[in-house]
Amino acid sequence: MEDNLKKRFWEVDSIRGLAVLFMIGYHFIFDLTFFGVYNLDIYALGPWLFARITACTFIFLMGLSLTLSSSRVELSGNYFPRNLFKKYFMRGIKIFSLGLLITLTTWIFIPQEFIIFGIFHFIGISIILAYPFIKRNYLNLILGIVIILTGIYLETFNFGFSWLMWLGFVPSTLQTVDYFPIFPWFGVVLLGIFFGRLLYKDYQRQYKLQDLSSNLLVRSFSFLGRNSLIIYLIHQPILILILYFFGVVSINNFF
């Protein structure tokens, strides 16, 4: 049993790794547009859908992965609800703290559009909020859909206050390069939890799938997927350094 609990599901890691590549590609184009090197409307339907599909993949798999980690702990024989909550709470605080670091960094370098509540802030809060839903089934499906629809509805309005922007009440003055409010995105987390419990019950794949884990391409994607957090954290500075090295951007772009 212990060896079985140590295994990883290569399809989950590889899909996340593919999303990493999509993310890097989108952010590279975003950087070229942001610095005025390439004229592309990133808010047009095509780029907008590409960005949203990539984000949905990441967030959905985050919810699914929470069910996997919960099952692993429960089946190990060391399951204590308080300890599991502490684990999620500490992980959430750690990732949210990275979000605060990104807020500070973007406030220094791009103060006109700095990140207030971006993907790291959202993931950190969502890991903590997800704990009561880990063992739920159809409640996650229903509530997930409701939260997504509510968030889409809220996006049609602008509000004159900013203290609830983290929930999805978009202030009329908001200008930021990264924004992931609880509504609608936490609904995607709940859908990930629902399908995680459905497709990987008791840490076992509930469907047949040809084993491609030894395929070189799959292994490469899986590597990216297993290290997605650190890649997400460092890829933008690396992209900007590359653009700086090739003379595409200069230090004046930041001040």
Beta strands, then each sheet from edge to edge (+ up, - down):
end
